[in-house]
Structures are given as C-alpha cells and as structure tokens.
Amino acid sequence: MRNTKLRRPVGASVMATAAALATALPFLAPPDAAASASPDRPRTSLDWQPCPSAAAKAASQQCATLKVPLDHKDPGGRQIDLAVSRIPAEDPASRRGALLLIPGGPGGTGLDRPSTAKLSQRLRAAYDIVGFDPRGVGHSSPVSCGLPYADLSLTTLRAWPAPDGSITGNVAAARRTAAACARNGGPVLRSISTADEARDIDRIRQALGERKLSGLGVSYGAYAGAVYAQLFPDRTDHWVLDSNGDPDPARVERGWLANSAVGAEDRFPDFAARAADPARADRLADRPEEIRPLFLDLAARLDRTPLPWPNANPAELNGNVLRQHLLMALYSDSRMDGLITLMRAARAKLDDPHAPDLPAQPVPSPADIEAQQQTAAASLATLCNDVAWPRSPGKHARDVAADRVRHPLTAGMPVNITPCSFWPAPPAERPVRITAHGPSNVLLVQNRRDPATPLTGARAMRRAFGDRARMIIVEAGGHGAYHGDDRACGDALTTAFLLTGARPATDISCPAPRA
C-alpha cells in the first residue's frame, strides 16, 4: 500500500464546493448494532509513505492506503481504497492516542487536514493527528456522476427557483442529475452513506492499532462523528462535534437544508453590520438596517438584468448567483469582504455600463473540474442514500412559495426539489437514531449565529445525546467554532477536554474570540 496508490492532490476549490453542498420515526436500533459489540479484527498494517501535496510534505505528514469493504455487510467481498494520513505526536513521551479529523461536506476531502487544520499546539504534541479522504473523493476510490459542466454550478446543484418562483427548471435539472448518477456512478456511489462512513472510520481505528479514537468532526463531519459515537460508543475516547445539524432520523439532510434558511437569517445581521461599518471606505450603506433591502433589491435587479461574468459557472452574475454568494460569505467574516466588493461592482455596472467589469474569475483547470465532479457525486450520494426524500413536484412548489415569503434571503431554495426525489434506489438502511446510550464523553461546540448549522439544530443534537454530551455555545457568528486559539474561552475548553476529558459540568456560553 504505497503512496503510488494516492492520486493527484485535490485543491482548495473542492473544499469550498463541499462546504457549499452542505445541505420522527419509532425508535430504531443502530443498523450495525452487532458490529459495535463484536471484537476487533486483526490490526491492518499501514505502510506510511510521504504524502503527495506540498503542504503535507512541509508538515512531514505521512500517507497510506487502507483497503475497506465496498459493502460492509460483505467484508470479504470487493475492497476499495481509503486514503489515510497522519502527523505523529510531536512529544512521543506524552502521547495519549490518535485524534481523527472527520471531514465536512458531505463530499469534502480530509487527507491534508493534519497539515492545514488550525489546532492547539498542545494537541499536536499529545496526539497523532489523523486525516482521511472519505470514499468517493480525493485520493480514495473516486466517484463521479459525469455531470455536464453547467450542472456543476452551485445554482444548479442547489435548486434556486426561477425569479418568479417557478421550479419547472429545477425539476428538470433534478431528474437529469439523478439519471446521470444512476448511469455513471457505479457501485461506489451506491455504497456511500453516513453509516458506512462510520464503519470506514472504525476500520481506520483498527488499522491504526488504537483501542479507542478521539475525534474532531466539523459540520457534516460532526454528524458523521455522532453516528460513529452511536454505532461504536465504546470505541470513542474524547469526542468533539463542532457545528451540529439536527439529527432527526425522519429528515436528517432534508432538515439541514431546510434549516439553512433560518441560519441565513440568524447570521445576516453580522453581514449588515460589517457592510455598513463607518470605518470601511467601501461600505455599502451608512446604517446596518439599510443593507437587507439593498441586498434584496440588487438580487431582484440581477434577476431582470444579469451581468456577464466570464469564467464563472454560470458565466453571468444573476440574482441566484448573488444569493448563493451570500450563503457562502456568511460562513466567515473574511468571506463577507468579497461579497461587499462584488455587490459594489454589480451596482456600479448596473447603473453605468461603462463601469469596470466584475472581479475576474480564474479559468477552472481539469483537476478542479474533476474535484467538483467528485464532490457533487459524493455529496448527492450521501444526501440521497441516507434518507428518503419527498417525490412530489407539486408539494415542493407549494413549500417553495411559502418559504419565499418567510425567508426572502434564500428565496425558497432550502425546501426546493433535489435529485434525491428521483434517485434510482431507496436508502439501503434507515438513518441512525442518535441516543443517550454510551459513555458521557461528547462535547458539542457551536457558534450562536451559524448560517449552515444553526443553533436550533445543534440544540436538537444536544437533546438527542442526553447526558452523554455537554455543549459550549460561542457568542459568535460563522460556521466552525473551534479555531485552536487557546486564548479564547471556547477553544481553551475544547482543547482541555481533548487533552484531559474534563468538560464543563453544565452547558455554558463563551464570549466571542477577540479579533
């Protein structure tokens, strides 16, 4: 299992795409309850070699390829590749185990995360920092739906209604995408689910020779981590879940996507304050309360008069492209500056055709497009294979009409139809129900104003775990609450828990980190 098995490095664009694609039944036993109680299989030796990317080499990160079953119900059948990485603990004398970084998305890569993640130096001293590319993406066995380039646009993958609220084009795109995935995805696409990612994680644990793992999962990685903690509770040590969605097993990803409308509303006041900051020479207005009507008016103008935008996908700035850029910008304060620049440029161009063109976009490379294909396929496979989705276009049209009134910033997209409504096969198993069964060793960390996984969903995760968990709410906005800066209250408590297992006695709030 040498590093010749590892394919080309996947660039930062796949992480951005994966971040963008981040979208009650009777009690059910975990689908692999027997496996969670079974003894470990013999340890698999990992042949650690230098990693292919420059960032990984600079950090002395090591990589290996692990064989895992395509179908965990048939462990002796076809095997696929899982790319795994690590940076050994910097202080071997005080090493306390392996800390697995669980990628977000779904559809995000994680092989280089040990090199690039912002972690406390104390964690790097005490832990082997371990990463992996989930099945379907990066250097693991790849998957693709073979979508036309136009259908890789986030305004197609995310079903933004037409300016008049019609979803006719979304229904056609959803059918077309589902058919392409059925035609081109193959057995790896059919094998992707959160439960099987949890089983892959346990194979990583076994291969590392660890009796237990500590973990840090962010965004979708938090849900994958929660599912692992449910299926394999006795194999978790110190378990941190950052930016949590509602684990409701009747909805899971359907609920996350719908809840993003709430998240955008929660977070938008932070953007308004930044866009009207008196200290900014490029501010959009003099007062924060002016920013919301300004944004909605600009989106409506772009609905009527799109602006050419070479190299973008689509190659124009229309109202839905602007709305999608808003959702991405709300992830972090630094991203908001790019949206402010784009909005100023668009207003100027609409008012004066001779004004400067929109900010230049890079020409995507074949590697970028391949990475986008992998992310789109793996993301859709997770969403559609995890839970059944409503199939009625008429119901979606009614939901969109109502949601456009309640949440105009997102214009009905979060409840619109997706390819999952036309997916070729139903989920192979029911979603895992998160429960209080297991050790009390879970720490949830959450920003109060998270645009992608709003606090309402995180509170539902907290209730599901019961006394297994405690939650830290950071009085901040953005997606991702832990940044490895131990001067900040939330970061310091999270690091301390990972090092010692000591958690707050009760759920607590922490002030926002200082800029």
Protein Blocks (a to p, Z undefined) as FASTA:
>chain_A
ZZklpccdddfklmmmmmmmpccddddddfklmmmmpccdddddddddddfbfklmmnop
acddddddfblklmmlccddddddddddfblmlogbjcddddehehiafklmmmmpccdf
klmmmpccdddddehiajbccddehiafklmpmklmpccddfkopaklmmmmmmmmmmmm
mmmnommlmmgcfklmmmmmmmmmmmnopabdcdddehjlmmmmmmmmmmmmmlccbdcd
ehiadfbfklmmmmmmmmmmmmmmmmmmmmmmmmmgfklmkbcbfbfklmmmmmmmmmmm
mmmmccddehiacfbdcfklmmmmmmmmmmpmklmmmmmmmmmmmmmmmmmmkbccdddd
ddddfklmmmmmmmmmmmmmmmmmmpccdfbfklmmmmmmmmmmmmmmnnommmmccfkl
mgfbdcfbdcddddfedcdfbccdddfblfklgfklmmmmmmmnmmmbccddddbedehj
bgoiakbmklmmmmmmmmnopacfbdcddddddZZ
